Amino acid sequence: MKGLWAAKVATSGGLFVMKLKKYDDLNKGERIIADLYSRPNAVNGKYRVGQLGLDDMLGIKDKDFFFLETLQMKADLADKMIAEAESQGKNTSDREVMRELGKEINAIGTPIHRIESIMTVVWNSLQLMGTYGIVAGIWGLVFQKSFFVFGFYGAIAGLLISLMFIAPVIVFQRTREKIRDMSFGSGSMWLVPALFIGVLGIIVFLIRLIFF
């Protein structure tokens, strides 16, 4: 891994040029890129043939450590699966074989940037706050109290639940599929019961409105 490496450097005009650096002078992101480019399966073109998205780093910022680390984990998995396929007698130098193997590797998950996981957390939090706020507001009407006061406390409860139980799980996920599964799970656990409680509150409110 020692020697000179081509690192991407921004110019004053917003363009990027390649500059040779010693490995010890590379930052964390540049070292990950150097690692990915220097792997045997990158050099022999198997990443490219398998369409794994590990053979072209020019569009990726070297400061995006989270995304680069995810790509590095994917490369580790790809190397392992390629080695396993070869141990089973498969010729991974064959383009069709490598393309099929690439589909299996890509099916495990699509790497995401940290901002995607953060925005998912924000969206889930807003959903939970809105749902809990409305449900609490409905029960405020049932008890002949202020809809907005109860709704405010319900929204706060939704925010606290999101910060304690949802955000810590989702924000560290590294693939789009994992985030989707985690979001669905959190929705089933926290949103669905609240919706049932809200429907129950509407029924009780209507009964009181009609008969009392």
Helices and strands as residue ranges (DSSP letters): E 4-10, E 16-22, G 23-25, H 28-38, H 40-43, H 46-49, H 65-87, H 95-107, H 114-142, H 147-161, I 162-166, H 167-170, H 176-186, I 187-191, H 192-211
